[in-house]
Amino acid sequence: MKVKITGVSKALPEYSRTTAEILPFLEIWLHGQDPRFIRKVKKIFENAAVDKRYSFMSPEEVFSGLSFAERNEIYIREGISLGKQCLQKALNKANWLPADLDYIITVSCTGIMIPSLDAYLINALRLRGDVIRLPVTEMGCAAGVSGIIYAKNFLKANPGKRAAVVAVESPTATFQRNDFSMANIVSAAIFGDGAACVLLSSHEDDEGPEVVDEGMYHFDDAEQLMGFRLTNTGLQMVLDVGVPETIASHFPAIINPFLERNGLDIAAIDHLIFHPGGKKIVQVVEELFGALGKNINDTREVLRLYGNMSSATVLYVLERILDQQPQRGEKGLMLSFGPGFSAQRILLQW
């Protein structure tokens, strides 16, 4: 019995701005700061390798004095709308009915919603009354892959079933107007908002790449590297400058044993489906794998077009790979990183 990914869809928010269009807003936000600091912040945005960002709210709202509660209400309202859009789009592409879903996983870390998103989607699309739901709320950028792992394990234990993983994120809702730290600035420069949905199946008639193996790799004593701190003004980004170097130092332990237990090495992988955490992380990965003739062009392109959308981003990369229609027998390696600190891995075969 095989578990297959049958399709991916995405949904983008109403608002978008290019980096050039964002710079005037930085002038207003940074008014009164040291001119050298202002120039530095602009350079961070210009050199982030992100050409455009989408957001749940307008730039005027992002840089305004909206309260935590007001920003979170926008996150809830727009998150439900985008979640519904990408789930319906995925179902239409797969020619499934909402009632065909046995399991729904929703992932998000950029706001607070109780009931969780899955409850709203069940009612909006009229999923079955016995559909099993799982919200994943605190795994950050890794949660898109995590959701696929959880869905795979459910489907492996339940032949003939179908699942949806819906990732909805609004990092711009976490922007801290009065925080001029590098963590807040870098976060604003590399992150954007978006949603994506992946459909998986253990039904024998459904087609798509097989999820051959999956696993999680946990870094020891690295909780401080990435996450959010809940403050009176919202979710404040925690982002250590050492993240790229830490990832690089662990890459052999993350990749090699995982592939070896499947009788493979990196040379056997045709598609690297990596989460675009930011320009520096992309550069680190390219340096590691470029010499082996591998590339992460699709990862870099997703970062350029949309920015880092936290858990949803790697699913945008996966969609690009699926649209290229890989040949039978080709293999893909999905990889994302998130708070904990941890790496999530999936091996695919077409």
NUKETOR-57459 format. One record per residue (C-alpha): residue number from 1; residue in one letter; x, y, z. Coordinates in Angstrom, 2 decimals. Layout:
BEGIN
+-----+-----+---------+---------+---------+
:   n : res :    east :   north :      up :
+-----+-----+---------+---------+---------+
: NUM :   A :       X :       Y :       Z :
...
+-----+-----+---------+---------+---------+
***
This chain:
BEGIN
+-----+-----+---------+---------+---------+
:   n : res :    east :   north :      up :
+-----+-----+---------+---------+---------+
:   1 :   M :    0.00 :    0.00 :    0.00 :
:   2 :   K :    1.46 :    3.34 :   -1.12 :
:   3 :   V :    0.82 :    6.86 :    0.09 :
:   4 :   K :    0.95 :    9.36 :   -2.76 :
:   5 :   I :    0.88 :   13.14 :   -3.12 :
:   6 :   T :   -1.92 :   13.72 :   -5.60 :
:   7 :   G :   -1.66 :   17.49 :   -6.00 :
:   8 :   V :   -0.69 :   20.90 :   -4.66 :
:   9 :   S :   -2.38 :   24.28 :   -4.92 :
:  10 :   K :   -1.61 :   27.77 :   -3.65 :
:  11 :   A :   -3.53 :   30.92 :   -2.80 :
:  12 :   L :   -2.11 :   34.43 :   -2.51 :
:  13 :   P :   -3.41 :   37.39 :   -0.51 :
:  14 :   E :   -4.94 :   40.52 :   -2.03 :
:  15 :   Y :   -2.05 :   42.88 :   -1.28 :
:  16 :   S :    1.43 :   42.80 :   -2.79 :
:  17 :   R :    4.36 :   45.17 :   -3.19 :
:  18 :   T :    7.77 :   44.94 :   -4.84 :
:  19 :   T :   10.85 :   45.68 :   -2.77 :
:  20 :   A :   11.18 :   49.05 :   -4.52 :
:  21 :   E :    7.62 :   49.90 :   -3.50 :
:  22 :   I :    8.31 :   48.98 :    0.12 :
:  23 :   L :   11.31 :   51.32 :    0.54 :
:  24 :   P :    9.20 :   54.52 :    0.98 :
:  25 :   F :    7.35 :   52.84 :    3.84 :
:  26 :   L :   10.71 :   52.12 :    5.48 :
:  27 :   E :   11.50 :   55.86 :    5.32 :
:  28 :   I :    8.34 :   56.63 :    7.28 :
:  29 :   W :    8.82 :   53.78 :    9.75 :
:  30 :   L :   12.45 :   54.64 :   10.44 :
:  31 :   H :   11.96 :   58.41 :   10.66 :
:  32 :   G :   14.21 :   59.82 :   13.39 :
:  33 :   Q :   16.64 :   56.89 :   13.35 :
:  34 :   D :   20.34 :   57.36 :   12.58 :
:  35 :   P :   20.84 :   57.83 :    8.80 :
:  36 :   R :   23.47 :   55.09 :    8.70 :
:  37 :   F :   21.00 :   52.70 :   10.34 :
:  38 :   I :   18.32 :   53.64 :    7.81 :
:  39 :   R :   20.70 :   52.95 :    4.91 :
:  40 :   K :   21.61 :   49.60 :    6.48 :
:  41 :   V :   17.95 :   48.58 :    6.77 :
:  42 :   K :   17.27 :   49.52 :    3.16 :
:  43 :   K :   20.26 :   47.45 :    2.06 :
:  44 :   I :   18.93 :   44.46 :    3.99 :
:  45 :   F :   15.65 :   44.70 :    2.07 :
:  46 :   E :   17.35 :   45.30 :   -1.28 :
:  47 :   N :   19.76 :   42.38 :   -0.81 :
:  48 :   A :   17.25 :   39.87 :    0.61 :
:  49 :   A :   16.76 :   38.16 :   -2.81 :
:  50 :   V :   13.02 :   38.84 :   -2.50 :
:  51 :   D :   11.56 :   40.84 :   -5.39 :
:  52 :   K :    7.95 :   40.82 :   -4.20 :
:  53 :   R :    5.93 :   40.09 :   -1.05 :
:  54 :   Y :    2.24 :   39.37 :   -0.59 :
:  55 :   S :    0.39 :   40.23 :    2.61 :
:  56 :   F :   -2.93 :   39.80 :    4.38 :
:  57 :   M :   -3.02 :   43.55 :    5.04 :
:  58 :   S :   -1.98 :   46.63 :    3.10 :
:  59 :   P :    1.50 :   48.10 :    3.66 :
:  60 :   E :   -0.17 :   51.06 :    5.36 :
:  61 :   E :   -1.71 :   48.65 :    7.86 :
:  62 :   V :    1.51 :   46.65 :    8.31 :
:  63 :   F :    3.47 :   49.77 :    9.32 :
:  64 :   S :    0.60 :   51.29 :   11.30 :
:  65 :   G :   -0.15 :   51.22 :   15.01 :
:  66 :   L :   -2.70 :   48.42 :   14.76 :
:  67 :   S :   -2.94 :   46.50 :   18.01 :
:  68 :   F :   -2.12 :   42.82 :   18.45 :
:  69 :   A :   -5.85 :   42.06 :   18.61 :
:  70 :   E :   -6.57 :   43.99 :   15.40 :
:  71 :   R :   -3.75 :   42.30 :   13.50 :
:  72 :   N :   -4.85 :   38.90 :   14.73 :
:  73 :   E :   -8.42 :   39.53 :   13.57 :
:  74 :   I :   -7.09 :   40.21 :   10.08 :
:  75 :   Y :   -5.00 :   37.03 :   10.31 :
:  76 :   I :   -8.14 :   35.03 :   11.20 :
:  77 :   R :  -10.40 :   36.59 :    8.57 :
:  78 :   E :   -7.95 :   36.40 :    5.68 :
:  79 :   G :   -6.54 :   33.06 :    6.79 :
:  80 :   I :   -9.96 :   31.42 :    6.61 :
:  81 :   S :  -10.55 :   32.94 :    3.17 :
:  82 :   L :   -7.19 :   31.81 :    1.74 :
:  83 :   G :   -7.43 :   28.39 :    3.37 :
:  84 :   K :  -10.80 :   27.85 :    1.76 :
:  85 :   Q :   -9.49 :   29.02 :   -1.62 :
:  86 :   C :   -6.46 :   26.74 :   -1.76 :
:  87 :   L :   -8.31 :   23.69 :   -0.41 :
:  88 :   Q :  -11.15 :   24.09 :   -2.92 :
:  89 :   K :   -8.63 :   24.64 :   -5.72 :
:  90 :   A :   -6.73 :   21.48 :   -4.77 :
:  91 :   L :   -9.92 :   19.42 :   -4.64 :
:  92 :   N :  -10.97 :   20.71 :   -8.06 :
:  93 :   K :   -7.55 :   19.85 :   -9.55 :
:  94 :   A :   -7.77 :   16.30 :   -8.16 :
:  95 :   N :  -11.43 :   15.94 :   -9.15 :
:  96 :   W :  -12.29 :   15.14 :   -5.53 :
:  97 :   L :  -15.38 :   16.15 :   -3.64 :
:  98 :   P :  -15.07 :   17.70 :   -0.16 :
:  99 :   A :  -16.75 :   14.59 :    1.22 :
: 100 :   D :  -13.87 :   12.48 :   -0.13 :
: 101 :   L :  -11.54 :   13.79 :    2.59 :
: 102 :   D :  -11.01 :   11.57 :    5.63 :
: 103 :   Y :   -8.34 :   13.68 :    7.33 :
: 104 :   I :   -7.57 :   17.40 :    7.39 :
: 105 :   I :   -4.43 :   18.93 :    8.85 :
: 106 :   T :   -4.02 :   22.69 :    9.12 :
: 107 :   V :   -0.67 :   24.30 :    9.89 :
: 108 :   S :    0.12 :   27.87 :   10.93 :
: 109 :   C :    2.28 :   29.69 :   13.46 :
: 110 :   T :    1.73 :   33.39 :   12.71 :
: 111 :   G :   -1.46 :   34.05 :   14.64 :
: 112 :   I :   -3.85 :   32.64 :   17.22 :
: 113 :   M :   -7.14 :   31.03 :   16.23 :
: 114 :   I :   -9.41 :   28.92 :   18.43 :
: 115 :   P :  -11.33 :   27.12 :   16.96 :
: 116 :   S :   -8.46 :   26.33 :   14.62 :
: 117 :   L :   -8.60 :   26.80 :   10.85 :
: 118 :   D :   -9.67 :   23.22 :   10.14 :
: 119 :   A :  -12.98 :   23.75 :   11.97 :
: 120 :   Y :  -13.83 :   26.68 :    9.70 :
: 121 :   L :  -12.85 :   24.73 :    6.58 :
: 122 :   I :  -15.01 :   21.78 :    7.60 :
: 123 :   N :  -18.05 :   24.06 :    7.70 :
: 124 :   A :  -17.14 :   26.26 :    4.72 :
: 125 :   L :  -16.66 :   23.30 :    2.34 :
: 126 :   R :  -19.09 :   20.94 :    4.09 :
: 127 :   L :  -16.61 :   18.19 :    4.79 :
: 128 :   R :  -17.97 :   14.99 :    6.30 :
: 129 :   G :  -19.06 :   15.05 :    9.92 :
: 130 :   D :  -16.60 :   12.29 :   10.81 :
: 131 :   V :  -13.53 :   13.86 :    9.16 :
: 132 :   I :  -10.48 :   13.66 :   11.44 :
: 133 :   R :   -8.84 :   17.01 :   12.11 :
: 134 :   L :   -5.39 :   17.96 :   13.37 :
: 135 :   P :   -4.18 :   21.55 :   13.83 :
: 136 :   V :   -0.39 :   22.02 :   13.95 :
: 137 :   T :    0.35 :   25.44 :   15.39 :
: 138 :   E :    3.86 :   25.69 :   16.82 :
: 139 :   M :    6.32 :   24.12 :   14.35 :
: 140 :   G :    7.07 :   27.25 :   12.33 :
: 141 :   C :    8.62 :   26.91 :    8.87 :
: 142 :   A :    8.94 :   23.13 :    9.24 :
: 143 :   A :    5.20 :   22.54 :    9.63 :
: 144 :   G :    4.39 :   22.13 :    5.93 :
: 145 :   V :    6.60 :   19.06 :    5.75 :
: 146 :   S :    5.51 :   18.00 :    9.24 :
: 147 :   G :    1.88 :   18.03 :    8.11 :
: 148 :   I :    2.73 :   15.74 :    5.18 :
: 149 :   I :    4.53 :   13.38 :    7.57 :
: 150 :   Y :    1.51 :   13.19 :    9.89 :
: 151 :   A :   -0.85 :   12.67 :    6.93 :
: 152 :   K :    1.38 :    9.93 :    5.51 :
: 153 :   N :    1.40 :    8.02 :    8.79 :
: 154 :   F :   -2.39 :    8.27 :    9.06 :
: 155 :   L :   -2.89 :    7.09 :    5.49 :
: 156 :   K :   -0.36 :    4.27 :    5.80 :
: 157 :   A :   -2.42 :    2.92 :    8.69 :
: 158 :   N :   -5.68 :    3.45 :    6.79 :
: 159 :   P :   -5.70 :    2.14 :    3.20 :
: 160 :   G :   -8.12 :    3.75 :    0.78 :
: 161 :   K :   -8.27 :    7.09 :    2.61 :
: 162 :   R :   -7.54 :   10.68 :    1.58 :
: 163 :   A :   -6.06 :   13.67 :    3.39 :
: 164 :   A :   -5.48 :   17.39 :    2.95 :
: 165 :   V :   -2.72 :   19.49 :    4.50 :
: 166 :   V :   -3.51 :   23.21 :    4.46 :
: 167 :   A :   -0.79 :   25.73 :    5.39 :
: 168 :   V :   -1.80 :   29.36 :    5.96 :
: 169 :   E :    0.72 :   31.95 :    7.16 :
: 170 :   S :    0.90 :   35.71 :    7.69 :
: 171 :   P :    4.36 :   36.66 :    8.97 :
: 172 :   T :    3.52 :   40.30 :    8.23 :
: 173 :   A :    0.88 :   40.10 :   10.97 :
: 174 :   T :    3.75 :   39.57 :   13.43 :
: 175 :   F :    5.65 :   42.73 :   12.40 :
: 176 :   Q :    6.64 :   44.78 :   15.46 :
: 177 :   R :    6.37 :   48.51 :   14.73 :
: 178 :   N :    8.47 :   49.61 :   17.70 :
: 179 :   D :   11.10 :   46.89 :   17.45 :
: 180 :   F :   14.23 :   47.98 :   15.56 :
: 181 :   S :   16.19 :   44.82 :   16.28 :
: 182 :   M :   17.92 :   42.91 :   13.49 :
: 183 :   A :   15.57 :   39.95 :   14.05 :
: 184 :   N :   12.49 :   42.08 :   13.34 :
: 185 :   I :   14.14 :   43.85 :   10.39 :
: 186 :   V :   15.46 :   40.68 :    8.74 :
: 187 :   S :   12.11 :   39.00 :    9.31 :
: 188 :   A :   10.30 :   41.87 :    7.58 :
: 189 :   A :   12.79 :   41.74 :    4.70 :
: 190 :   I :   12.57 :   38.03 :    3.92 :
: 191 :   F :    9.03 :   37.02 :    4.91 :
: 192 :   G :    5.73 :   37.26 :    3.03 :
: 193 :   D :    2.22 :   35.84 :    3.40 :
: 194 :   G :    0.56 :   32.97 :    1.55 :
: 195 :   A :   -1.32 :   29.67 :    1.69 :
: 196 :   A :   -0.95 :   26.25 :    0.13 :
: 197 :   C :   -2.68 :   22.87 :    0.16 :
: 198 :   V :   -1.32 :   19.36 :   -0.45 :
: 199 :   L :   -3.57 :   16.38 :   -1.08 :
: 200 :   L :   -2.40 :   12.87 :   -0.19 :
: 201 :   S :   -3.98 :    9.48 :   -0.72 :
: 202 :   S :   -3.66 :    5.80 :    0.12 :
: 203 :   H :   -6.38 :    5.01 :   -2.42 :
: 204 :   E :   -5.04 :    2.63 :   -5.07 :
: 205 :   D :   -6.65 :    4.54 :   -7.95 :
: 206 :   D :   -5.06 :    7.90 :   -7.12 :
: 207 :   E :   -1.86 :    8.94 :   -8.91 :
: 208 :   G :    1.17 :   10.96 :   -7.83 :
: 209 :   P :    4.67 :   10.62 :   -6.36 :
: 210 :   E :    4.93 :    8.13 :   -3.52 :
: 211 :   V :    6.02 :    9.27 :   -0.07 :
: 212 :   V :    8.69 :    6.59 :    0.33 :
: 213 :   D :   10.14 :    7.68 :    3.67 :
: 214 :   E :   10.01 :   10.52 :    6.15 :
: 215 :   G :   11.82 :   11.62 :    9.27 :
: 216 :   M :   12.63 :   14.38 :   11.71 :
: 217 :   Y :   16.07 :   15.46 :   12.89 :
: 218 :   H :   16.33 :   17.39 :   16.14 :
: 219 :   F :   19.27 :   19.66 :   16.99 :
: 220 :   D :   20.45 :   19.40 :   20.60 :
: 221 :   D :   20.05 :   22.46 :   22.85 :
: 222 :   A :   19.08 :   24.83 :   20.03 :
: 223 :   E :   15.71 :   26.15 :   21.16 :
: 224 :   Q :   17.01 :   29.72 :   21.09 :
: 225 :   L :   17.75 :   29.76 :   17.35 :
: 226 :   M :   14.26 :   30.47 :   16.03 :
: 227 :   G :   10.72 :   31.06 :   17.18 :
: 228 :   F :    8.31 :   33.66 :   18.52 :
: 229 :   R :    8.12 :   35.41 :   21.86 :
: 230 :   L :    4.58 :   36.33 :   22.90 :
: 231 :   T :    4.55 :   40.00 :   23.97 :
: 232 :   N :    1.86 :   42.59 :   24.66 :
: 233 :   T :    2.25 :   43.80 :   21.06 :
: 234 :   G :    2.09 :   40.39 :   19.42 :
: 235 :   L :    4.40 :   37.61 :   18.29 :
: 236 :   Q :    7.96 :   38.92 :   18.33 :
: 237 :   M :   10.37 :   37.13 :   16.01 :
: 238 :   V :   13.32 :   35.23 :   17.46 :
: 239 :   L :   15.92 :   34.67 :   14.73 :
: 240 :   D :   19.53 :   33.93 :   15.58 :
: 241 :   V :   22.23 :   35.05 :   13.12 :
: 242 :   G :   23.87 :   31.65 :   13.48 :
: 243 :   V :   21.03 :   29.70 :   11.83 :
: 244 :   P :   22.68 :   29.26 :    8.37 :
: 245 :   E :   26.00 :   28.11 :    9.84 :
: 246 :   T :   24.25 :   25.77 :   12.27 :
: 247 :   I :   22.29 :   24.19 :    9.43 :
: 248 :   A :   25.45 :   23.81 :    7.34 :
: 249 :   S :   27.30 :   22.06 :   10.14 :
: 250 :   H :   24.49 :   19.49 :   10.51 :
: 251 :   F :   23.80 :   18.84 :    6.83 :
: 252 :   P :   25.75 :   15.55 :    6.55 :
: 253 :   A :   23.93 :   14.14 :    9.60 :
: 254 :   I :   20.57 :   15.37 :    8.31 :
: 255 :   I :   20.90 :   14.07 :    4.76 :
: 256 :   N :   23.27 :   11.11 :    4.53 :
: 257 :   P :   21.83 :    8.59 :    7.07 :
: 258 :   F :   18.30 :    9.34 :    5.87 :
: 259 :   L :   19.20 :    8.53 :    2.27 :
: 260 :   E :   21.43 :    5.59 :    3.20 :
: 261 :   R :   18.63 :    3.78 :    4.99 :
: 262 :   N :   16.81 :    3.87 :    1.64 :
: 263 :   G :   19.86 :    2.59 :   -0.24 :
: 264 :   L :   20.55 :    6.01 :   -1.80 :
: 265 :   D :   23.00 :    8.88 :   -1.79 :
: 266 :   I :   22.54 :   12.50 :   -2.85 :
: 267 :   A :   23.65 :   11.66 :   -6.41 :
: 268 :   A :   20.47 :    9.57 :   -6.79 :
: 269 :   I :   18.19 :   12.52 :   -6.00 :
: 270 :   D :   16.77 :   14.27 :   -9.06 :
: 271 :   H :   14.85 :   17.07 :   -7.33 :
: 272 :   L :   15.85 :   19.04 :   -4.23 :
: 273 :   I :   12.64 :   20.48 :   -2.80 :
: 274 :   F :   14.06 :   22.70 :   -0.06 :
: 275 :   H :   12.40 :   25.37 :    2.05 :
: 276 :   P :   13.73 :   28.83 :    1.08 :
: 277 :   G :   14.41 :   30.12 :    4.58 :
: 278 :   G :   16.30 :   33.16 :    3.30 :
: 279 :   K :   19.12 :   34.26 :    1.01 :
: 280 :   K :   21.91 :   33.07 :    3.31 :
: 281 :   I :   20.40 :   29.64 :    3.80 :
: 282 :   V :   19.89 :   29.28 :    0.04 :
: 283 :   Q :   23.54 :   30.21 :   -0.53 :
: 284 :   V :   24.71 :   27.69 :    2.07 :
: 285 :   V :   22.72 :   24.89 :    0.40 :
: 286 :   E :   23.94 :   25.85 :   -3.06 :
: 287 :   E :   27.56 :   25.76 :   -1.89 :
: 288 :   L :   27.04 :   22.32 :   -0.37 :
: 289 :   F :   25.30 :   20.73 :   -3.35 :
: 290 :   G :   26.53 :   22.73 :   -6.33 :
: 291 :   A :   29.73 :   20.71 :   -6.54 :
: 292 :   L :   27.59 :   17.57 :   -6.84 :
: 293 :   G :   25.80 :   18.95 :   -9.87 :
: 294 :   K :   22.61 :   19.63 :   -7.92 :
: 295 :   N :   20.68 :   22.88 :   -7.82 :
: 296 :   I :   17.86 :   24.46 :   -5.85 :
: 297 :   N :   16.75 :   26.85 :   -8.58 :
: 298 :   D :   13.08 :   26.37 :   -7.76 :
: 299 :   T :   13.74 :   27.14 :   -4.09 :
: 300 :   R :   15.57 :   30.34 :   -5.02 :
: 301 :   E :   12.80 :   31.33 :   -7.44 :
: 302 :   V :   10.05 :   30.88 :   -4.85 :
: 303 :   L :   12.00 :   33.09 :   -2.45 :
: 304 :   R :   12.34 :   35.74 :   -5.17 :
: 305 :   L :    8.68 :   35.69 :   -6.18 :
: 306 :   Y :    7.01 :   35.41 :   -2.78 :
: 307 :   G :    9.51 :   35.61 :    0.08 :
: 308 :   N :    9.56 :   33.11 :    2.94 :
: 309 :   M :    5.94 :   32.27 :    3.80 :
: 310 :   S :    6.91 :   30.07 :    6.73 :
: 311 :   S :    5.27 :   26.61 :    6.57 :
: 312 :   A :    3.61 :   27.18 :    3.18 :
: 313 :   T :    6.80 :   28.03 :    1.27 :
: 314 :   V :    8.22 :   24.56 :    0.65 :
: 315 :   L :    4.82 :   23.55 :   -0.73 :
: 316 :   Y :    5.20 :   26.28 :   -3.39 :
: 317 :   V :    8.51 :   24.66 :   -4.33 :
: 318 :   L :    6.81 :   21.25 :   -4.46 :
: 319 :   E :    4.11 :   22.63 :   -6.77 :
: 320 :   R :    6.78 :   23.92 :   -9.17 :
: 321 :   I :    8.42 :   20.48 :   -9.26 :
: 322 :   L :    5.09 :   18.71 :   -9.85 :
: 323 :   D :    4.29 :   21.11 :  -12.69 :
: 324 :   Q :    7.53 :   20.00 :  -14.40 :
: 325 :   Q :    6.07 :   16.47 :  -14.58 :
: 326 :   P :    9.07 :   14.41 :  -13.39 :
: 327 :   Q :    9.66 :   11.11 :  -15.14 :
: 328 :   R :    8.70 :    7.76 :  -13.65 :
: 329 :   G :   11.40 :    6.57 :  -11.24 :
: 330 :   E :   12.77 :   10.04 :  -10.47 :
: 331 :   K :   13.30 :   10.89 :   -6.82 :
: 332 :   G :   12.83 :   14.05 :   -4.78 :
: 333 :   L :   14.04 :   15.12 :   -1.35 :
: 334 :   M :   11.89 :   17.59 :    0.61 :
: 335 :   L :   13.56 :   19.45 :    3.46 :
: 336 :   S :   12.52 :   22.23 :    5.81 :
: 337 :   F :   13.75 :   23.67 :    9.09 :
: 338 :   G :   11.88 :   25.11 :   12.04 :
: 339 :   P :   11.87 :   26.02 :   15.72 :
: 340 :   G :   13.13 :   23.42 :   18.07 :
: 341 :   F :   15.54 :   23.47 :   16.24 :
: 342 :   S :   14.63 :   20.70 :   13.81 :
: 343 :   A :   14.78 :   19.49 :   10.22 :
: 344 :   Q :   11.92 :   17.62 :    8.55 :
: 345 :   R :   12.66 :   15.29 :    5.61 :
: 346 :   I :   10.59 :   13.45 :    3.02 :
: 347 :   L :   11.74 :   11.13 :    0.24 :
: 348 :   L :    9.53 :   11.07 :   -2.88 :
: 349 :   Q :    9.53 :    8.77 :   -5.89 :
: 350 :   W :    7.56 :    9.27 :   -9.09 :
+-----+-----+---------+---------+---------+
***
